[in-house]
Amino acid sequence: WYAKDTGRKITAIFKSRMAEGLRCSGSIPFGFVRLPGDKQTLVVDPKAASIVRRIFELTASGMNPPAIASLLTSEHVPPPSIYAAQNHPEAFHCKKMINPDLWSPNAVRDILDREEYLGHTILGKSVKKTFRGKKRRLTKPSERMFFPNTHEAIIDQAAFDTAQVRLNELSRQAEKREKPTRS
């Protein structure tokens, strides 16, 4: 019971910090860096931010995440983990690199889904299922803590909304193609 009690106390501490708007995670979104000496303040990294803006522009023009990932891979644009290793080694958490130029469609989707690029802080996106386990579950939007306009935005609301609409259209088109027809 000691471990369970300690786990509850630590969870309570993290929740109270997040309720105040303080970051408890070591990770930050691609395109931002922390101010030296201040773990709470995010600043735009101009080089990475240009990659993020380009991903949103390509999505708005009609490209889907796998096509964007292929394009960025062919242009040898470093993916987020490699970019962190090259430019911000203190933020690099990856253990091994298989192909340093390979962008995955999931990395592109993760970038397109993050509201942090609008300048907001969103905390509590996932929680552990049990105090013993390592598995996490995604929280519902109503369970998350949302703090608007906490740092400089990389994209504007119109670009974000356009990309979300376009992504939704592309996923519906893919669903229609994958459904088998009954004869």
Rosetta blueprint (number, residue, H / E / L):
1 W L
2 Y H
3 A H
4 K H
5 D H
6 T H
7 G H
8 R H
9 K H
10 I H
11 T H
12 A H
13 I H
14 F H
15 K H
16 S H
17 R H
18 M H
19 A H
20 E L
21 G L
22 L L
23 R L
24 C L
25 S L
26 G L
27 S L
28 I L
29 P L
30 F L
31 G L
32 F E
33 V E
34 R E
35 L E
36 P L
37 G L
38 D E
39 K E
40 Q E
41 T E
42 L E
43 V E
44 V E
45 D L
46 P H
47 K H
48 A H
49 A H
50 S H
51 I H
52 V H
53 R H
54 R H
55 I H
56 F H
57 E H
58 L H
59 T H
60 A H
61 S L
62 G L
63 M L
64 N L
65 P H
66 P H
67 A H
68 I H
69 A H
70 S H
71 L H
72 L H
73 T H
74 S H
75 E L
76 H L
77 V L
78 P L
79 P L
80 P H
81 S H
82 I H
83 Y H
84 A H
85 A H
86 Q H
87 N H
88 H L
89 P H
90 E H
91 A H
92 F L
93 H L
94 C L
95 K L
96 K L
97 M L
98 I L
99 N L
100 P L
101 D L
102 L L
103 W L
104 S L
105 P H
106 N H
107 A H
108 V H
109 R H
110 D H
111 I H
112 L H
113 D H
114 R L
115 E H
116 E H
117 Y H
118 L H
119 G L
120 H L
121 T E
122 I E
123 L E
124 G L
125 K L
126 S E
127 V E
128 K E
129 K L
130 T L
131 F L
132 R L
133 G L
134 K L
135 K L
136 R E
137 R E
138 L E
139 T L
140 K L
141 P H
142 S H
143 E H
144 R L
145 M E
146 F E
147 F E
148 P L
149 N L
150 T L
151 H L
152 E L
153 A L
154 I L
155 I L
156 D L
157 Q H
158 A H
159 A H
160 F H
161 D H
162 T H
163 A H
164 Q H
165 V H
166 R H
167 L H
168 N H
169 E H
170 L H
171 S H
172 R H
173 Q H
174 A H
175 E H
176 K H
177 R H
178 E H
179 K L
180 P L
181 T L
182 R L
183 S L
